[in-house]
Amino acid sequence: MERPAWAPQGIDISVPSVSRMYDFYLGGSHNFEVDREAARKAMEFLPGLPKIMQANRAFMRRAVRHAVDAGIDQFLDIGSGIPTFGNVHEVAQAADPGAKVAYVDHDPVAVAHSQAVLEGNDRAVIAAADLRRPKEILANPEITGLLDLDRPVALLLVAVLHFIEDADEPYAAVAELREALAPGSLLVLTHASYEGIPLPKEEAAGTVGVYKNIRNPLIMRSHEEIGRFFEGYEMVEPGLVSMPEWRPDTPQSPEQEDPYAFSGFGGVGRKA
């Protein structure tokens, strides 16, 4: 298999990557046939996966604009993946040219491509770090060199926590990040769930099996379990809801939206 120029040396391009599969769902070009094959297998069980990812990205963009409107000009996006059109720094800096964005990912492909995309942007950085080790994120010199954690920050955990197994203590990791943020900070979060998927759970579970087979387990959590990530934060209206229902740009009835877009949940919490 020929290695493209954007693929860093040292990574095994014969193994599917969650970041590159996500890029494929969104119509991106930074993925390999092995990623597309795994994504197509997942779509055999959940054909609406691309629509779910599009709803996820649309929610993220609305949440970023909400944060800017609330006076926040610092963003920490953990599990940021491969930058695609309309990513956090583009949305935030379009609304506030002074906005600063620190991306974090542990996938070397995501990090390498982010470095290329962000070249020349002195208000955005990418750091190689892992959500499961929050202390390393909070002490990372690239992040602390850009963001002032004594001021409000919008912390984005978008479509990442469902890849953290309970054994890796995701609630403890998020709690450590929440507690480190200044009052007025926001937590922006989306998470996969069986709730809302327009298919029987038994069918949707096939997709979970595909991710398990590529050694990236997909952990489906309930609305109540996802809500626990916001402990100590005040939920911003309308609360933890399906992604199209969170402050839509234009009013429309649910019948106008693809049913798959209502799979999983998104929400924003504020630290008092």
Buried (B, 14 or more C-beta within 10 A) or exposed (E): EEEEEEBBEEBEBEEBBBBBBBBBBBEBEBBBEBBBEBBEBBBEBBEBBBBBBBBBBBBBBBBBBBBBEBEBBBBBBBBBBBBBEBBBBBBBBBBBEEBBBBBBBBBBBBBBBBBEBBEEEEBBBBBBBBBBBBEBBBEBEBBBEBBEBEBBBBBBBBBBBBBBEEEBEBBEBBBBBBEBBEEBBBBBBBBBBBBBBEBEEEEBBBBBEBBEEBEBBBBBBEBEBBBEBBEEBEBBEEBBBBBBBBBEEEEEEEEEBBBBBBBBBBBBBBBE
